[in-house]
Amino acid sequence: MKQKILAAAAASLLAATPALADGEWTGFYAGIGIGNLDVDTNVGLSEDDRAYGVHAGYRFDMGQWVVGGELEHDTADFSLAPGVTVDNVTRLKGTVGYDTGMALVYLALGAADVDVGGVGDDTGEFYGIGLAYQLSPRAEISAEVLEHDFDNIGGSGINADATSVNFRASLRF
């Protein structure tokens, strides 16, 4: 079901984004973000709260298609239960996107590490969609929706699904 929702959202973004003048996406970028992290577990614990983070990556523009890689770290620090806190999420992300000029619609896939205070950490996978827009040759804004899956966090038997929605600002180098 989640894959169908993400596919429909990506198709909507492609249809709603008009072709603009050619934007150049090749190069390094880094920035900050703010968003929401919603965590649901198999043991009935769930919560959502703000997350703040930093990111850095590189993209290579191949005409209509853009590929890239990124490292992102978000700090959350909210409680699922007494003594159980979601502290942070670190992601290693691969992206492939469609260049519409000043806008880039992309799919993201990768590995994420979640640190849950009182339980431990776990590495899982994630996938999602994003939209980046160039404000100038050196500045861009973007939004992403990512779905995460973590199994047996810290050997506790707790599994978690998490959805993050992030708004980001980046400088390009």
Legacy VTK file of the C-alpha trace (Angstrom):
# vtk DataFile Version 3.0
C-alpha trace
ASCII
DATASET POLYDATA
POINTS 173 float
0.000 0.000 0.000
2.803 2.441 0.912
4.529 1.768 -2.430
1.308 2.609 -4.310
0.916 5.846 -2.353
4.552 6.837 -3.034
4.207 5.968 -6.745
1.017 8.050 -7.025
2.677 10.977 -5.223
5.726 10.802 -7.511
3.490 10.741 -10.607
1.568 13.751 -9.252
4.796 15.671 -8.658
5.999 14.911 -12.181
2.695 16.039 -13.677
2.512 19.195 -11.528
6.090 20.353 -12.167
6.335 22.395 -15.369
9.406 22.194 -17.547
11.601 25.200 -16.741
14.855 26.536 -18.080
17.750 24.119 -17.718
19.053 23.979 -14.171
22.434 22.461 -13.441
22.388 19.892 -10.634
25.990 18.592 -10.729
28.046 19.308 -7.633
28.354 19.177 -3.878
25.650 20.537 -1.570
25.101 20.756 2.186
22.377 22.121 4.392
19.945 21.888 7.258
16.450 20.489 7.659
13.439 20.355 9.932
10.623 17.878 9.850
8.496 15.308 11.608
9.369 11.728 12.522
6.444 9.353 13.191
7.429 6.009 14.770
5.141 2.964 15.210
6.340 -0.271 16.843
5.114 -3.861 16.975
4.688 -3.580 20.784
2.171 -0.740 20.737
4.599 2.126 21.298
4.138 5.026 18.897
4.888 8.720 18.871
5.768 11.523 16.514
7.677 14.727 17.034
10.023 17.179 15.337
13.395 16.210 13.984
16.258 18.569 13.080
19.207 17.674 10.947
22.108 18.302 8.635
22.899 16.762 5.263
25.640 16.754 2.629
25.848 15.089 -0.742
26.883 15.115 -4.365
24.763 14.956 -7.526
25.694 14.236 -11.121
23.441 15.745 -13.832
23.259 13.497 -16.918
20.749 15.544 -18.913
17.195 14.548 -17.997
18.369 12.235 -15.213
20.285 13.114 -12.062
21.927 10.580 -9.728
23.416 11.300 -6.335
24.452 10.207 -2.891
23.947 11.838 0.477
24.718 11.474 4.169
22.072 12.862 6.525
21.822 13.011 10.323
18.609 13.949 12.159
18.257 14.499 15.905
14.820 13.714 17.311
15.005 13.155 21.095
11.395 12.229 21.907
9.961 9.615 24.252
8.162 6.434 23.158
7.732 5.241 26.760
9.394 5.945 30.124
13.118 5.377 29.565
12.713 4.731 25.807
13.631 7.668 23.559
14.198 8.038 19.829
17.440 10.001 19.836
18.618 10.224 16.210
18.531 8.750 12.718
21.491 8.687 10.327
20.924 7.883 6.655
23.169 6.913 3.747
21.029 7.769 0.739
21.156 7.108 -2.989
18.923 9.175 -5.269
17.821 9.124 -8.880
15.770 11.992 -10.217
14.145 13.588 -13.212
15.466 17.044 -14.111
12.662 19.427 -15.106
14.983 22.438 -15.165
14.899 24.376 -11.910
13.075 21.500 -10.163
14.256 17.952 -9.499
11.805 15.155 -8.671
13.643 12.185 -7.180
13.376 8.763 -5.591
15.548 7.958 -2.573
16.700 4.582 -1.272
19.247 3.603 1.329
20.241 2.445 4.783
19.386 4.181 8.043
20.666 3.737 11.582
18.291 4.590 14.429
19.491 5.137 17.999
16.806 4.375 20.589
17.822 5.292 24.134
17.007 2.537 26.624
16.828 -0.107 23.857
19.807 0.202 21.478
20.318 0.862 17.807
19.476 -0.841 14.538
20.288 -0.451 10.872
17.349 -0.733 8.509
16.329 0.343 5.051
14.275 3.245 3.768
12.753 4.515 0.530
10.916 7.650 -0.456
10.348 10.596 -2.765
11.528 14.181 -2.842
11.300 17.446 -4.713
14.141 19.982 -4.865
13.879 23.484 -6.322
16.748 25.831 -7.204
16.252 29.311 -5.786
19.521 30.427 -7.368
22.633 28.746 -8.793
23.899 28.330 -5.175
20.721 27.786 -3.102
17.913 25.239 -3.133
14.996 24.106 -1.016
13.577 20.606 -0.902
10.977 18.375 0.698
11.123 14.614 1.252
8.892 11.837 2.517
10.800 8.711 3.621
9.500 5.331 4.884
11.849 3.411 7.228
11.809 -0.202 8.441
13.784 -1.342 11.509
13.773 -4.933 12.841
14.802 -6.155 16.300
16.161 -2.820 17.551
19.108 -3.432 19.869
18.218 -7.155 20.054
15.035 -6.253 21.971
12.533 -7.880 19.620
11.024 -4.450 18.933
10.382 -3.673 15.258
9.548 -0.164 14.101
8.181 1.533 11.020
8.928 5.235 10.797
7.809 7.952 8.413
9.789 11.166 8.121
8.653 14.336 6.377
11.465 16.870 6.026
11.810 20.389 4.655
15.390 21.328 3.822
17.526 24.260 2.699
20.877 23.647 0.994
23.823 25.582 -0.369
25.490 24.267 -3.526
29.252 24.373 -4.056
LINES 1 174
173 0 1 2 3 4 5 6 7 8 9 10 11 12 13 14 15 16 17 18 19 20 21 22 23 24 25 26 27 28 29 30 31 32 33 34 35 36 37 38 39 40 41 42 43 44 45 46 47 48 49 50 51 52 53 54 55 56 57 58 59 60 61 62 63 64 65 66 67 68 69 70 71 72 73 74 75 76 77 78 79 80 81 82 83 84 85 86 87 88 89 90 91 92 93 94 95 96 97 98 99 100 101 102 103 104 105 106 107 108 109 110 111 112 113 114 115 116 117 118 119 120 121 122 123 124 125 126 127 128 129 130 131 132 133 134 135 136 137 138 139 140 141 142 143 144 145 146 147 148 149 150 151 152 153 154 155 156 157 158 159 160 161 162 163 164 165 166 167 168 169 170 171 172
